[in-house]
């Protein structure tokens, strides 16, 4: 974290942007018609493109990390790097990228233009946790001596790695996340559920949804209600 703090931008910006770019054909009617008409199943198209995103994510995490480890090795009398802790941190970043990218893919299946995709992905990633955090905060208001980090198990912000990184940036200070396996497992499971949902939505997505804010008129009403 101290040596390479910019790596957090992987799941904050780089991986979601790569996902939006590589699936941008869904936002153009002509490109969407072309890709959906080629002799390749939707599942194969989805799998190959998504594998490309995660492969480049892994490369973008591994290369600067290896450089940082190499530099640390040559100046080990000045800088001490905890290899196991660093690997845990890098694993958490990769899992966070996986979950965020899967959430973006759900948004791709529900929308038809990049702005709506990004906005919907933010709702999918953060809205459930914001509701949970507000609920637990009210529940803890009468018992201020209990820490929200431990009081509610899986409802704790520390289990959701992207959300916990964001709350850390604003000073919540859930530092124990960086040394535990539970957030990795939880975030990976949530990401897998998101990815399965994204696969179903992509397989059923109609080419006519391209360029519209939502894939169907009913979804437009749902988005407006959620925002309200």
C-alpha positions, 0 to 999 in steps of 0.5 A, a space after each residue: 500500500 505504501 510503496 504502490 498506492 496507485 494500484 488501487 486505481 485498478 478497480 476504481 478506474 482502470 478495470 471498469 473502464 476496460 470493461 466498458 470499452 471492450 463491451 462498447 459494441 453493445 452501445 451501438 446498434 450497428 456494432 451490436 447487430 454485427 457481434 450478435 450475428 456472427 457464428 459464435 454463441 453469446 456465452 463464448 463471446 461473453 467469456 472471451 471478452 471478459 477473460 481479456 479484461 481480467 487477463 489485462 487486469 492481472 498483467 497490470 497488477 503483476 508488472 508494477 508489483 514485480 518491479 516494486 518487489 525488485 527495487 525493494 530487494 536491491 534496497 532491502 537495507 532501507 526498505 523492508 517489504 512484507 511479502 505475504 502481506 503484500 501478496 494478500 493486498 494484491 490478491 484483494 485488489 484483483 478480487 475487487 477488480 473482479 467484483 467491480 468488473 462483474 458489476 459493470 457487466 450487469 450494468 452493460 446487460 441492463 443499459 444501452 449507453 456508456 453513461 447509463 452503464 457507469 451510473 448503473 454499475 455505481 448503484 449496483 456496487 454501492 447502493 446495497 452497502 450504503 443501505 446496510 451501513 445506514 441501517 447498522 449505524 442506526 442500530 448501533 446509535 444506542 450502543 456506541 461502544 460496539 464497533 460496526 466493524 465486528 458487530 454484524 458479521 457479513 454486514 460489516 463494511 470490511 467484507 466488501 473490499 471495494 466499499 471498504 477501500 472507499 470508506 478507508 479513503 474517507 477516514 473510517 479506518 477499517 485497517 484489519 481488512 488488509 490482513 484477513 481472508 474473509 473479505 477476499 472470499 466474500 468479495 469473490 463470491 459476490 463477484 461470482 454471483 454478479 458475473 452469473 447474473 451478467 452472463 444471463 443478462 448478456 445472453 438475453 440482451 436484445 440488439 435493439 437496446 443499444 443507445 437507450 438509457 435502459 434495455 427496456 422501458 420498465 427498467 427506465 422506470 426502475 432506475 428512476 425509482 431507485 435514484 429517487 
